């Protein structure tokens, strides 16, 4: 039937961003993917993660984060990559883990939009991850990299909460 693909639902595209893309954002990607799969909605989402720096580019997630996530049945599979200009065009929502990540994303947007055309509406795609939390009042997902086990568990608690809220929001 001609034109039937025009009515196909385009997947919602979600990008999670932290500093190096080895702890928080790959965990958010995996937790969100698991929530989407649990609801049978995998075909309706495209999910990725990135970092505001390229220092860890090509690296898998931090081993400690992988171990803590695995205890909760979450498997981290992404490979670190930096945010690129086209992310502002491609993704519907870009979730920053903390205020610094949000500030860095906005600075990158300003820099890149002065070099190439980016839709001005793209700036409004950047949001703080914890703004979707329902159980926790935290404003940021803290970086667990230099801390102990409790930091990784706190990140998982926050991300499980925020990812549930995010999914509910995107489906509303």
C-alpha positions as CSV (number, residue, x, y, z in Angstrom):
1,X,0.0,0.0,0.0
2,X,1.6,3.3,-1.1
3,X,2.4,5.7,1.6
4,X,1.9,3.3,4.5
5,X,5.4,3.8,5.8
6,X,4.6,7.5,6.2
7,X,2.3,6.6,9.0
8,X,5.0,4.6,10.8
9,X,5.8,5.8,14.3
10,X,9.3,7.4,14.4
11,X,11.2,6.1,17.4
12,X,11.8,8.6,20.3
13,X,15.6,9.3,20.4
14,X,17.1,9.7,23.9
15,X,20.7,10.6,24.6
16,X,22.2,10.4,28.1
17,X,25.3,12.6,28.8
18,X,27.9,12.7,31.6
19,X,31.6,13.8,31.7
20,X,33.5,10.8,30.3
21,X,30.7,8.5,29.3
22,X,32.0,5.6,31.4
23,X,29.9,5.7,34.6
24,X,26.7,7.6,34.8
25,X,25.5,8.0,31.2
26,X,26.2,4.5,30.1
27,X,24.3,3.3,33.2
28,X,21.4,5.6,32.4
29,X,21.4,4.2,28.9
30,X,21.3,0.6,30.1
31,X,18.7,1.3,32.9
32,X,16.5,3.2,30.4
33,X,16.9,0.5,27.8
34,X,15.9,-2.2,30.4
35,X,12.8,-0.2,31.4
36,X,11.8,0.2,27.7
37,X,12.3,-3.5,27.0
38,X,10.3,-4.5,30.1
39,X,7.4,-2.6,28.7
40,X,7.8,-4.1,25.2
41,X,8.6,-0.8,23.6
42,X,12.1,-1.4,22.2
43,X,11.0,-0.5,18.6
44,X,9.7,2.9,19.8
45,X,13.0,4.2,21.2
46,X,16.6,4.8,20.0
47,X,18.8,5.1,23.1
48,X,22.5,6.2,23.3
49,X,25.0,7.9,25.7
50,X,27.9,10.2,25.3
51,X,30.4,12.3,27.2
52,X,31.2,16.0,27.2
53,X,34.9,15.1,26.9
54,X,36.6,12.6,24.7
55,X,39.2,11.3,27.1
56,X,37.7,7.8,27.4
57,X,36.6,7.6,23.8
58,X,36.4,3.9,22.7
59,X,36.5,2.6,26.3
60,X,33.8,0.4,27.8
61,X,32.0,1.4,31.0
62,X,33.9,1.6,34.3
63,X,34.3,-2.0,35.7
64,X,33.0,-1.0,39.1
65,X,29.9,0.5,37.6
66,X,29.4,-2.6,35.5
67,X,29.6,-4.8,38.5
68,X,27.2,-2.8,40.6
69,X,24.7,-2.6,37.7
70,X,25.0,-6.4,37.0
71,X,23.9,-7.1,40.6
72,X,20.6,-5.4,39.7
73,X,20.4,-7.3,36.4
74,X,21.5,-4.3,34.3
75,X,24.2,-5.0,31.6
76,X,26.3,-2.0,30.4
77,X,27.3,-2.5,26.8
78,X,28.0,0.9,25.4
79,X,31.4,2.2,24.3
80,X,32.4,5.7,25.3
81,X,32.0,8.5,22.7
82,X,32.0,12.3,22.9
83,X,28.9,14.4,22.1
84,X,29.0,15.6,18.5
85,X,27.1,18.5,16.8
86,X,24.7,16.1,15.0
87,X,23.5,14.9,18.4
88,X,21.6,18.1,18.8
89,X,19.8,17.4,15.5
90,X,19.3,13.7,15.9
91,X,18.0,13.3,19.5
92,X,14.6,14.4,20.9
93,X,15.9,14.8,24.4
94,X,19.4,15.1,25.8
95,X,19.7,14.3,29.5
96,X,22.6,15.8,31.5
97,X,23.6,14.1,34.7
98,X,24.7,17.3,36.5
99,X,24.8,21.1,36.2
100,X,28.3,21.0,34.8
101,X,27.3,18.6,32.0
102,X,24.3,20.8,31.2
103,X,26.5,23.9,31.1
104,X,29.0,22.1,28.9
105,X,26.3,20.9,26.5
106,X,25.0,24.5,26.2
107,X,28.5,25.8,25.6
108,X,29.0,23.2,22.9
109,X,25.7,24.0,21.3
110,X,26.7,27.7,21.2
111,X,30.1,26.9,19.7
112,X,28.8,24.5,17.1
113,X,25.7,26.5,16.1
114,X,28.1,29.4,15.3
115,X,30.0,27.1,12.9
116,X,27.0,25.3,11.3
117,X,23.3,25.6,11.3
118,X,21.7,23.9,14.2
119,X,18.0,24.3,15.1
120,X,17.6,26.8,17.9
121,X,15.0,24.5,19.4
122,X,17.8,22.0,20.0
123,X,18.9,23.9,23.1
124,X,15.6,23.1,24.8
125,X,16.3,19.4,24.3
126,X,18.9,19.5,27.1
127,X,17.4,18.7,30.5
128,X,18.8,17.5,33.9
129,X,18.3,13.8,34.5
130,X,17.1,14.2,38.1
131,X,14.3,16.4,37.0
132,X,12.5,13.1,36.2
133,X,13.0,11.6,39.6
134,X,9.8,10.8,41.5
135,X,11.2,9.3,44.8
136,X,14.4,11.3,45.2
137,X,14.8,15.1,45.6
138,X,18.4,15.1,44.3
139,X,19.1,17.8,41.7
140,X,22.1,15.9,40.1
141,X,23.4,12.4,39.6
142,X,26.7,12.5,41.4
143,X,29.9,11.2,39.8
144,X,30.9,8.0,41.6
145,X,34.3,7.7,39.9
146,X,36.5,8.7,42.9
147,X,34.3,7.3,45.6
148,X,33.4,3.9,47.0
149,X,30.6,1.4,46.5
150,X,27.9,3.5,48.0
151,X,28.4,6.1,45.3
152,X,27.7,3.6,42.5
153,X,24.7,2.3,44.4
154,X,23.4,5.9,44.8
155,X,23.8,6.5,41.0
156,X,21.8,3.3,40.3
157,X,19.1,4.3,42.7
158,X,18.7,7.8,41.2
159,X,18.9,6.5,37.6
160,X,16.3,3.8,38.2
161,X,13.9,6.4,39.6
162,X,14.7,9.1,36.9
163,X,14.5,6.6,34.0
164,X,11.1,5.4,35.2
165,X,9.9,9.1,35.4
166,X,11.5,9.9,32.0
167,X,9.8,6.9,30.3
168,X,6.4,7.9,31.8
169,X,6.9,11.5,30.6
170,X,7.8,10.4,27.1
171,X,4.9,8.1,26.8
172,X,2.4,10.7,28.2
